[in-house]
Amino acid sequence: MQRKSRVYQHSDPLSPSQRSALMSKVKNCGNLSTEVAVEAALAAFCIKGWTKHPPGLVGRPDFFFPRYKLAVFVDGCFWHACPSCARNLPTNRRRFWEGKIEGNRRRDNRVRSALRREGFAVMRIWEHSVTDSLTWLGRLKAMIRRRRAG
């Protein structure tokens, strides 16, 4: 006997304009959990000389090493279209989400290009790799060594 699967669709009790007004009140907290983990790893491995979110620098990197002109971004896999992670876009308002994520990806590319034109090195730490600190710390240290030598 074959069992039928039931798909339940929940309708939103709010109208699109009411939902939009409600969601606009939600404040952005950034990527605090991933940033805190990166900051803790930097401290644990005694990596110094960085500042967080320097004003006036294109893209306001999450961590910036002014001595080495090195910008580090800690990006969420969903929001920044991680090439390694399979992103499941919400099925509701799919066009909106595709446009939103693609816009973020394009902005990231523009920021990276602008920083490189100004002589900065750019490193991206993906959310899924934050817990593997030895890997990204090794890349970071290598970039610092190259910038120091160059």
Secondary structure by P-SEA (a helix, b strand, c coil): cbbbbbbbbbcccccaaaaaaaaaacccccaaaaaaaaaaaaaaaccccccccccccccccccccccccbbbbbccccccccccccccccccaaaaaaaaaaaaaaaaaaaaaaaaaabbbbbbbccccccaaaaaaaaaaaaaaaaaac
